[in-house]
Amino acid sequence: MNKFKYLKISKYKKIRYLHNYKQNNLYIVFLHGFMSDIEGEKPKTILQYAKKNNLGFLAIEYSGHGKSSGKFTDGNISKWSKDVQISIKRIIKKNNFILVGSSMGSWLSINQFSFFKKQIKGFVGIGSAPEFLENLMWKKFTKKMKNETIKKNIYHLKHGNYEYPITYQLIKDGRKNRVLKKKIHSKIKVTMIHGSKDEVVPQKYSKKVLKIFTAAKKKFVKINNGDHSLSNKKGLKIIILELNKIVFDII
């Protein structure tokens, strides 16, 4: 049974997290996707892998997600990136780590290079979705949808069985967090994993992430018939396999 803990960030804010504590050791940091949490198969599987290989592990739920405090509609890329930054500083401290970002988690991962460049020793992206708010949402909104978002400051976007409350401040903040024209010169291994049948985020976004890294050992892994989440047995097996290659390149 995995025990969830809470990190008190301020008087009114606490972040729920999963953790495998290791002193002076390599950590794996898992960052989940938009409106997701840390109760899925990916964080559980990666935590098991970390325990088996004597590695540290951290997965957090950003404010307004899962059981963390705060309203989802108050959140944005800047705030969620800050949640990640504070959690790494407080929990991982000076230890080195590998980032594993799922969907939006990949975008938040890229933002961490500004703060922890020397500590980040590898990066795995799963169905990476940097700048999705502008490119995959706002640009596809009709004029009517855009007007409603601006007027009411929110639009309830229906997608399949889900409804996403998209605030105008979230869209505007996404524009302040553009990363696809960035250049990161870290000499690390960067592996992007993407399902061939991902209907949420096109594969080209994972390839765009690889272009950001100018000095990294880069790899693109396509999972045939894989969906966006890659949480089935085949997807998880490949994620662990690719993560393991990076871990053993570092240790």
N, C-alpha and C positions, 0 to 999 in steps of 0.2 A: 504493500500500500504506500503510495507516494504521499508524503505530508506537505501540504501547502503552508507557506509562511507569509507573513505580512511585513513589509518594510514601511516604517512611518517616515514619510517625506516631509510633511509639515503637520501642523495642528489638525488640519482638515483633510489631509491626503495620505492614503496608504495604498501601497501597491502589493498585489498578491504575486508570489513567486514560487518556483520549484528550484531546489538547490541541492547539489552534491558538493559539500565543503571539502576542499583540498588546500592544504597550506603549501605555498611555493610549488605550484604545479600548473600545468596547462589546463585551461578551461575551455568548454564549448558553450557559447551563448546562443540560445535559440530565440529568434524574434518572430512572433506569429503575424498573421495577416489582418486585414481590415475587418473589424467587427468579429474577430475570432477570439480564442482564449488559449489557455495552456492545458486543457483537458483532452485534447485530441491525441491521435496515434503518433504524430511526429514527435512532439516533445517527450512523450512516454518512451518511445523507442530510442531516441537519442540519449535520454537519461539512463536507460538500461545499458546502452553501449558505453557511456561514460563510467558508470559504476564497474562494469566488467573490465575496463581498461585502466582503472585507477586514475581517472581524469576528473577534474572539477566540472560542474555543470550549473548553468543558470538559465532559467526561462522566466520572463516577467509578463504580466498583463498590464498594458498601458492604462492610464486613467480612462474611466468610462467603458472599459472592456472587462469581460468576465466578472470576477468578484472584487476587482479594484474599485476604489472610491471614485466619485465624480460622474458627471453626465457625459455620455458619448458625444452629444451635440455641442459640448463646450470644447471638445478636443480638436487637435489638428496635428499636422506633421511636425511642426516646431515643438509643440508640447509633448508629443509622444516620443520624439527623439530625445528630448530633455529627460523624460522618465527613464529612458534606457541609459543615458549618460550617468545620471545620478545613481541608478541601481548598480551599474558596473563599478563606479568609484567606491561605493559603500560596501559592496559584497565581494567583488573580485579584487579590488584594491590594485596592487602593483603586479599581479599575476598576468602572464601572457594569455591570449585567448584566440579562438577561431570563431568567427561569426557565421551563423547559419540563419539566413533570412528567408522566410516564406512569404511570397507575394509582396504586400506592402512592407513586410519585415525586411525585405531586401533594400528598399528605399531608406528605411531607418538605419540599416546597417551601413550604407554608404555614408550617411551623415556622421557616423561615429569615427570615421577616419580623421576628421578635423580635431578630435579630442584625444584619440588613443593610437595614433599612427604607429608608434614604436611597439605597443603591446599587441596589436592585431597581427597574428601570424598566418592567417588564412581566411578565406571567405567562400562559403557555399551559398548559392542562390537557388531557390526552388520556385519555379513559376514567377520569376522576378517581375515586379510591377512598379518601377520608378516612374514618377510623373503621371500615374494612371488617372488622377483626379481631373487633370486638364485634357489629356489625350484620349482616354477611354470613357470618360463621363461627360465633362462639360462640352467638348467638341461634338459629341453625339446627341446632346440635348436639342430638342426643337426650340424654336424661338419662344413658343408658349411656355415651355418648361423653364427656360432661362429667365423669362420675365417673372414667373411665379417665384423662382428661387431668389431673385433680387428683391422683389416686392415683400415676400413673406420671410426672407432670410433662411428659408428651408424648403427642400423639395423631397417628398417621400417617394423614392425610386423603387419601383417593384422590379425584382429580377428573380424569376423562378418562384420558389416558395418563400423568398426573403423580401423584406422591405428595408431599404437603406435610407436613413434620414440624412440627406446631404445638405449641409448648411453652406450658405454663401461664404461665411468666414473660412470654412474648410477649403473651399475652392481657391479663394484668394491667398490663403496661407501656402497652399500647394505651389503656387507660382513663385513664392519666395524661396522655395526649397528645390529649385531646379538643379538636377545633378548630372543630366546626360551630356552636358558640355564640359563637365569637370575633367581634370586630369589628376590621377592619383599615381604617384611614382613608387609605391611600396613594392619591394621585390618579394612577393609572396605567391602562393598558389591560389588562383581564383577559378572556381568551377561553377558553371551555371547549368542547372538541371531543369529541363522543361518537357512537359508532356506533348506528344504530337497531336493529341486531340484536345488540347486546352482551348475551351471556348470562351474563356474569360479574358485571358491575356495572351496576345500573339507571341510566338517564339522570338520575334525580332527584338523584344524588350530585353531578353536575356543576352542577346548578341550585342545590344547597345551598351549594356552594363560592362561587358568584356572590353569594349573600346575605351572605357574610362581609365582602365588600368594600363599604363604605358610600359611598365617594367616587370609585370607579373608573368608567371607561368600560367597561361590561360587555357581553359578547356570548356567546350560546350558538349553537354550530354543530352541527347534526345531520347525520351522514353516512348517507344512505339505504343500507340493506343492509350497513352497516359493522359489523365485529365488535369485540371488545374491544381487540385490539392495533393495528388500523388501520395495519398494516405493508405493505399492498398498494399498488400504484401510485396508485390513486384516493385512498386515505387519506393517503399521504405527500404527494401533490400539494396536498391541501387544508391539511395541517399547515404546509407551507412557505408557501403563499399567505397563511394567517392570521398566521404568524410574520413574514412580510415586511411586512405592514401595520403591525405594531407597531414593527418595526425602523425603517421609514421615517417613522414618526410621531415617533421619538426623534431620529434623525440630522438 
